Amino acid sequence: MKKITVLGSSGSIGAQVLDIVSKMKNYVRVEGLAVGSNIKLLKSQIKKFRPRAASVGSQSDAQILKQWCKSNSVKTSIYSGEEGLEKLATLPDVSMVFAFIAAITDFKPTEPTTEAKTILTSGSVASFSNPSSPL
């Protein structure tokens, strides 16, 4: 079974990936999900996919999600900000990271750090798209 992370799961491309994944439950497992601020959508994605971890843009949204997870007996770990994105991009055992977020060029996990090199050379794949970049 392939394990994936989707950064930017509330955008149109991320939603399309999750739609495909939902039809391939026997082959693909979502381990991480990240959104900027659409916590309502992230809650529904967490309910559906039960990822190991999720991240939102702000610490205040992360606190709301942590409380929601606790009250709904959901074991998803919640993170926030750039550190949350880095955490999700480097989850162990994830074979593919989809990053569909704005300003992707400033996103540290896309830089060739030692940890990222280790992850990518151990068989995982990274797929990036910057939806705000002009063609």
Secondary structure, DSSP 4 states (H G I P E B T S, - for coil): -EEEEEETTTSHHHHHHHHHHHT-TTTEEEEEEE-SS-HHHHHHHHHHH--SEEEESSHHHHHHHHHHHHHTT---EEEEHHHHHHHHHT-TT--EEEEE-TTGGG-GGGS--HHHHHHHHTT-EEEEE-TTS--
